[in-house]
Amino acid sequence: MKAVLHPIKSLERFLKAMRKELKPMIEAQINEHTKGIKFWVSVHIRYSHPLRAIDPHMDDPYLHTGSLVLMHPSALEERLDEVERQILIRNANYIRDSSGLVVEDIFDFRLKFCKYNPLVGRAYQELPKFLKNKHAIINVQNRDNRCFGYALLSALENNEDHPYRPQNYEALFAKYHLDQIQYPVEIEQIADIEDQLQLNINVFSFFDDEGRARYPMLVSEKQYNKCIDLLYWDAHYAYIHSFSAFMADLSKKHTLHWCKACLGHFDNGESLKTHKLWCRGMEDSGQIFITPEPWWKVSFSNKAYVHLHH
């Protein structure tokens, strides 16, 4: 379903207007499918740069929410809040990956929906070629809805002999009590699973078709010694066994220290440690201002580009 609103440059204003259009559409679906629905929303945006021309081969992107589940009409407002939040996050990520872009026009939004069956999970999903070629992800080829369990086991067992075969992990679910988890696993369940397994679980995803536009979906707030990074796309989980390789194309250097909350990178662990004291993640990013002390002095190392204005 495609809906066109009058093109405006303020994404926040567009989302408020879109919300009024979405609400009756989604209400009609949840009233018809009383067991729940799953829906996706995408917004068609054109970006420009104030100082340079945009690559003419660059397509105007669709920023999407990913799949959202609505089980009861009472949760509709909460889900609409989530639609706005996800679109704003993806807009911030897109601008960040292509520094200096601004919203030029917003053309329309699209709504897709289907009946939600919580007993049906997603089996093996092929990785985008860009991510597959990194050899940074173990994507177990399961045929049931337990992809989350397989992803954790591929991390916990470190099986180097055919790690993509689900048969190698079948007997291990009971060992880690993963046979007691209700599948498919939603993001909201992960905090309880972390406590059960005594480890931190981070989840990352991407908002484009190629897998280049990566962002953190969930960064653990636990303080356990072991940490596992997962990739989530198309309702499927896989294990990121090398986070450096997963993110390497965003920097010319291959060995870096990454902040998994904002995906900033640093040359050494001390710089990362200092950064984490201030980092508020991608959803609540902001400038860090340090007020100068009275005794600080300002000096210039290159005076050739200093211009005075009267």
C-alpha angles and dihedrals in degrees: 000000000000124000127186123210126184106281112256133169098224109088092193091055091046092052091051090052091044091053090061089053095045098049099070092040093054093040090057091052097047090048090053096043102043094179091064143274137236118216142177129204126197131183123210110223137178117208130198137183120233094217107032143029120266119241103269089218092059111106120222102257132232112224109206137190099223117231118327125191124216116187101170136019090240090071095052097101090050091052092048088053087053091051091056093044095050094048092049091049092051091047090053091048093049093050090046093053091049101039118220101018121142131192109268101174139349111212111181147318132241129213124199125179143170139176113283119230109182091195093062116078132183119262127203115337123194115244119236109264092246092059095037091057091057091069087213099118132068105211107187112212097229121166099202134062096269098094091129091058093047091049092053093045092051086057098042097046099038091210108191094180108083096328091181094064113099090206089072091064105036095098093045101066092085092047091065095030089246087135087072095060120102109240140247092046118221122206090250091062095058098084091060091046090052090058091046093053096032094232141105119253122197121188125204132182141170133236102208132068096249099052094240098115099072125177138168116261096179129010113191120245092194123110102218122138098240124061129192124194118208133189117220124195135144089008090301131118129210134172120256100212095177115036092179091057090043090058102026098109091066089069137033089231120080098199111060140139110244130204102219093199096061102008092238115151132216137190096232142022095248093059090050091049091054091046092054090060088067106025116114096179131245095296094058103026122158144155118280111226121196114195111224120242117243091251096053117115130202121224133173123224095191117036097174092089099043111115123190120213125198 
